[in-house]
Amino acid sequence: MKKWKVDITNFEYTKYKDVHQVLNPNYADLRREIMCFNDEIKWDGMWTHYDAIERLSKGWVLIGLFVNYQIKGWVWLDTNKKLLCNLYVNKSHRNFYNAKKLVLTLMGVAHEMGLTEIYAESDTWNDKSELIAIKTGWELQNEH
C-alpha cells in the first residue's frame, strides 16, 4: 500500500461543468453506475447506495463526473480522516483528464472547507492512481 499526502493550503482550482460536488444524489443513477463498477471490477470493499446515504449523513463529500446528466465517475472524501477514497471513472469515459478533474475538484472543495491537507492510499499495483496522484501534486509518504 502506498500512502499519499497533498498540501492544499494555497490551492486554487478550476471549476468544471461536468465535475462537481453532489449534495443530493439521484440514488437510482448511483445504483446503476455502482452496478457498472461491479460488472467490471470485482472488489469486496465496494460501497452501496446505502453506504452513500450514510457517508453523506456523516459529512463525507462526494464529487461526481456527469455525462448527459448521468453519473459516470466519482471520488469520495472522508472528512473525518481527511482521506480521499474510491476514485472511479466508468470505462467508457476513462481517461486521465476525467480522473484528474475529479481529484482536483475534491482538493478544491476540501480547501473551501478549510482543510489544509488531505491523504490517500493506493495499491502498489495501481500505476494509474499513482500517476494521477503525482500529476495533481500529491507526495508519496511511505510504502509498505
Phi, psi and omega in degrees: 000134176256139180248134185237157177213145175223136176273121180245020182308313183248027185288132172236133183231158176270135176272137182250144182288336183259359180227125180199167177292140180251112181268324182225085187293153167279103188293330176295318177296318179296316178299318179301315182287327174298321177296322176299316177303310184294331176291329183267317188240122178268102182225117183296338183270010183297136178278162179246176177293334174293321175297323179298316178301314181294316180301313181297323179292338179265007176092006176296157178250132175247125175251131183240148170260126183241133175233122184050045177066012177248141179289130181231008177182165181198167168208144181249153169236115171282103186291335178289318181266354185056043189242123172288133183223150163059045175294129182208140170227132178307139187300333179282352179234014185282122170200166184301321187291322178294315178296318180297317179297321177299312182294315180295322178293318176300317179298319179294316178296318178299318178298315179297334178281352179098005177286148180250343176206152175223164187235164176204162175228146175220148176292148184298333180279349189271080182296326182292319177296321179297317179296318179297317179301311182297315183289345178252013170093010179281153177243139177288129182269311178194173180225134176250000000 
